[in-house]
């Protein structure tokens, strides 16, 4: 599936690989067991797969989206859930799909698609929200230049009361090494000798 995303939007595919690596690092710092690391890494690697359903003129627009375009873009998390559940050969698909569905939920309930808050949001989705947001800030996008790591951490901190689980964000902030993810292109990272996901 990531190959499909790579063909649709190569930069989003690379973003997903970086987010997966950072998510695994953060999960390890939080003491997750191997099963949760595999689920987290897989969900992170596929978290934007729903963007293959987003028209390219919206996905790659060189500017801010208008309200109608943003409403379309917000469907990508649910589209991702649907795509993952539709595959017949993905281990732990139900768990992965749930995390992908909720990776844009916010701590204060202001996210999407369901507007849930705090501990209602699956733990692994809360982890993914932090690393996804960080990578989006430090990477160039069609609508913004990449920011320095220090600026990105300051932005996350400023939004800690509204967007992010404060405990997870605190762990992330103490892990300066997590801010430098090795760029493996769009290939999936590994947990030990295990590649997390590698579906065409």
C-alpha positions, 0 to 999 in steps of 0.5 A: 500500500505504501508503494501506491501512496509513493506513486500518488505522492512520494513526499507523503510516503517519505513522511510516513517512513520518518514518522514510523521511525520516530514513533517507534523510538518514542514508543520504546522510550515509553516502555511499550512491548514489542506487540505495541511497537509493531502496531504503532510502527505499522499504523505510523507507516500507513497513517496517511494511506487514505491520502490516495483518495484525496485529489492531487490538486488538493493534496499538493496545493501550493497554498492554504486550503479553503474550507471546502478543500480542508473538509475533503482533506480531513476525510483521509484518516477515515479513508485510511481506516477503510483501506486498511480494513479492506485488505485481507492480509494485514496482521492486526488490521483492526488495531492498526486501522483504529489508530489511523482513524484517530491520529488527528484527534486532539487532547481537547476534543478539537480534532477529527474525525470523531472529536474525542478527547483525552484518554478517549483517544487511543494511546497509540494514536496520541503518540502518533499525533505528536511525532506526525505533527513534529515531522510536518513542522520540520519538513518542507510542505507545498504551503510552508518551509521547513522549520528548525527543530528548536522552533518545532519543539516550541510550537508543540509545547505551546499547543500541549494543553490543547492538541497533545497528551502532555505526558507523551509530549514530555517524553518526546521533548526529553528525547533529543535523539528522536528529532533526527530520524534516519532518512530511509526514503519510503522504506519501512523501519524495523523492530529488531529483525522484523520489518513492521509492514511491507505491503505493496 
